[in-house]
Amino acid sequence: MGAANATFRSLHDAWADTTTPHGRLILTVLGGLAEFERHLIAVRIGEGRKRARANGMLFGRPRKLTPHQAREALKRVESGEVAARDRAELQRRSFDDQSAQGAACSLMRSKKVLIMGKMQT
């Protein structure tokens, strides 16, 4: 505001008046306190996320397949029970939820399993 030579004067609050030195001081101090508090919030959030991650909390969207479903799908592909052309049929028969079907199909294509937050091949 200062570079544009603009000022602010509140009709109801005498302290919020940037045309006076006292008003500028008050608003500068309040702005500094707000910036300081925002920094403290960011630090607390970061510490909380680290603590949650250390306690095994997974962030992001939940997995579409349960660990059991993922192991079953991989076992069927690796055992040869399911050929590449039959994978879509297997996932349609194995999983009720449409999004889980898509996840199973993707899993079977890549032959990788994400179990309990760790990638296993």
C-alpha positions in Angstrom: 0.0 0.0 0.0 2.8 2.4 0.8 4.4 2.1 -2.7 1.1 3.0 -4.3 0.7 5.9 -1.8 -2.6 4.4 -0.7 -3.9 4.7 2.9 -6.6 3.1 5.0 -8.9 4.8 7.5 -11.6 2.8 9.4 -14.7 4.8 10.2 -15.4 2.7 13.3 -11.9 1.9 14.7 -9.5 4.7 15.3 -6.5 2.4 15.7 -6.9 1.1 12.1 -5.8 4.3 10.4 -2.7 4.2 8.2 -2.7 8.0 7.8 -1.2 8.3 11.3 2.1 7.0 12.7 0.2 5.2 15.5 -2.1 3.5 13.2 0.7 2.3 10.9 2.6 1.0 14.0 -0.5 -1.0 15.2 -1.2 -2.5 11.8 2.5 -3.4 11.3 2.7 -5.1 14.7 -0.6 -7.0 13.9 0.8 -8.0 10.5 4.0 -9.3 12.1 2.1 -11.3 14.7 -0.1 -12.8 12.0 2.9 -13.9 10.0 4.6 -15.3 13.1 1.4 -17.3 14.0 1.1 -18.7 10.5 4.7 -19.9 10.7 4.0 -21.6 14.1 0.9 -23.3 12.6 3.0 -24.6 9.6 5.7 -26.0 12.1 3.0 -27.7 14.2 1.4 -29.3 11.2 4.8 -30.6 10.0 5.6 -32.1 13.4 2.2 -33.7 13.6 2.5 -35.3 10.1 6.0 -36.6 11.0 4.6 -38.1 14.3 1.6 -39.6 12.5 3.9 -41.1 9.7 6.2 -42.6 12.4 3.2 -44.2 14.0 2.3 -45.9 10.8 -0.4 -43.5 9.5 -0.7 -43.6 5.7 -1.7 -40.4 3.9 -3.6 -40.1 0.7 -6.5 -42.0 -0.7 -7.4 -45.4 0.8 -6.3 -48.5 -1.1 -8.9 -50.0 -3.4 -7.9 -53.5 -2.7 -7.5 -55.0 0.7 -4.1 -56.7 1.3 -5.9 -60.1 1.0 -7.5 -59.2 -2.3 -4.1 -58.0 -3.7 -2.3 -61.2 -2.6 -5.1 -63.3 -4.1 -4.9 -61.5 -7.5 -1.2 -61.7 -7.6 -1.2 -65.4 -6.6 -3.6 -66.3 -9.4 -1.6 -64.4 -12.0 1.8 -65.9 -10.9 0.4 -69.5 -10.7 -0.6 -69.3 -14.3 -4.3 -69.7 -13.4 -5.0 -66.5 -15.3 -3.7 -65.8 -18.7 -3.3 -62.2 -19.9 -6.5 -62.3 -21.9 -8.5 -63.7 -18.9 -7.4 -61.1 -16.4 -10.4 -58.9 -17.0 -12.8 -61.8 -16.5 -11.0 -62.8 -13.2 -11.2 -59.3 -11.8 -14.9 -59.1 -12.7 -15.6 -62.3 -10.9 -13.4 -61.7 -7.9 -14.4 -58.2 -6.8 -17.8 -56.6 -6.1 -16.8 -53.0 -6.1 -16.2 -51.5 -9.6 -13.3 -49.4 -8.4 -11.7 -52.5 -6.8 -12.1 -54.3 -10.1 -10.1 -51.6 -11.9 -7.5 -51.7 -9.2 -7.2 -55.5 -9.5 -6.9 -55.3 -13.2 -4.1 -52.7 -12.9 -2.4 -54.8 -10.3 -2.5 -57.9 -12.4 -1.1 -55.9 -15.4 1.8 -54.6 -13.4 2.3 -57.7 -11.2 3.1 -55.5 -8.2 1.4 -55.4 -4.9 1.1 -52.6 -2.5 0.6 -54.2 0.9 0.6 -52.2 4.1 2.3 -49.2 2.4 5.3 -51.1 1.0 5.8 -52.0 -2.6 6.5 -55.7 -3.2 7.3 -57.2 -6.5 
